[in-house]
Amino acid sequence: MAASTWKQPVSPLPGGAARPNLADILSRVENNTPAVPAQACKLTAREQQILQLLAEGRTATAISGQLYISRATVRNHTQHILAKLGLHSKLEAVAYAYRHGLIKPLLQA
């Protein structure tokens, strides 16, 4: 049996910066194809709804109040979204969703 080689994960942040900026995250989403394509992973209707509300800038507390669910449930849905899309943050998920047409763009007045 051949020995497998494990590689240390590489930080997506240049110089090990503590907080990523939007350009870093958008670049990572653009240049990093998730393990499972969004089209194949089928977000549930509720997950799509949560993702849309996140894209509108709503907090977990605001989403829970609007949908009459607990903050823990919102957090669980958010974690499922991130897992299905192969992403690590809500900001990455929103950027990915806009780029791949998973959510409706906000109308500008």
C-alpha positions in Angstrom: 0.0 0.0 0.0 1.4 3.4 -1.0 1.9 5.9 1.7 -0.3 9.0 1.4 1.3 12.4 1.5 -0.4 15.0 3.7 0.2 18.6 2.9 -0.1 21.5 5.4 -3.0 23.7 4.3 -1.9 27.0 2.9 -3.4 30.1 4.4 -5.3 32.2 1.7 -4.2 35.3 3.4 -1.0 37.0 2.3 1.5 37.3 5.1 -0.8 35.6 7.6 -2.9 38.7 8.1 -5.4 38.3 11.0 -8.5 39.7 9.1 -9.1 39.3 5.4 -10.3 42.2 3.4 -13.0 41.9 0.8 -10.6 41.8 -2.2 -8.8 38.8 -0.6 -12.0 36.9 -0.1 -13.5 37.7 -3.5 -10.2 36.6 -5.1 -10.2 33.4 -3.2 -13.8 32.7 -4.2 -13.0 33.5 -7.8 -9.8 31.4 -8.0 -10.9 28.5 -5.8 -13.4 26.1 -7.2 -15.3 24.4 -4.4 -15.1 20.6 -4.2 -18.8 20.2 -5.1 -20.2 22.6 -7.7 -23.1 24.7 -6.4 -25.3 23.4 -9.3 -24.8 19.9 -8.1 -25.3 20.4 -4.3 -28.9 21.6 -4.3 -29.5 24.1 -1.5 -32.9 23.6 0.1 -35.5 26.3 -0.2 -34.8 27.5 3.3 -31.1 27.6 2.7 -31.6 29.7 -0.4 -33.9 32.0 1.6 -31.2 32.3 4.4 -28.5 33.0 1.7 -30.6 35.7 0.1 -31.2 37.4 3.5 -27.5 37.2 4.3 -26.8 38.9 0.9 -29.2 41.7 2.0 -27.0 42.3 5.0 -29.3 40.8 7.6 -27.9 39.4 10.9 -28.7 36.0 12.3 -30.9 37.7 14.9 -32.8 39.7 12.2 -33.2 36.5 10.1 -34.5 34.5 13.0 -37.0 37.2 13.8 -38.2 37.5 10.2 -38.5 33.7 9.7 -39.8 32.9 13.2 -36.9 30.4 13.8 -34.2 30.4 16.5 -30.8 32.0 16.0 -29.3 28.5 16.4 -31.4 27.3 13.5 -30.2 30.2 11.3 -26.6 29.3 12.3 -27.2 25.6 11.4 -28.6 26.6 8.0 -25.6 28.9 7.4 -23.2 26.1 8.3 -25.0 23.7 5.9 -24.8 26.3 3.1 -21.0 26.8 3.7 -20.5 23.0 3.7 -22.5 22.4 0.5 -20.6 25.2 -1.3 -17.2 24.3 0.1 -16.7 27.8 1.6 -15.6 29.1 4.9 -17.4 32.4 5.7 -20.8 34.0 5.1 -19.1 36.7 3.0 -17.5 34.0 0.7 -20.9 32.4 0.4 -22.6 35.7 -0.6 -19.9 36.5 -3.1 -20.0 33.0 -4.6 -23.8 33.1 -4.8 -23.8 36.4 -6.7 -21.2 35.1 -9.1 -23.0 31.9 -9.8 -26.6 33.3 -9.9 -27.8 31.5 -6.8 -29.4 34.6 -5.4 -31.3 37.6 -6.8 -29.2 40.8 -7.0 -30.5 43.7 -4.9 -32.3 46.4 -6.9 -30.6 49.8 -6.8 -32.9 52.8 -6.5 
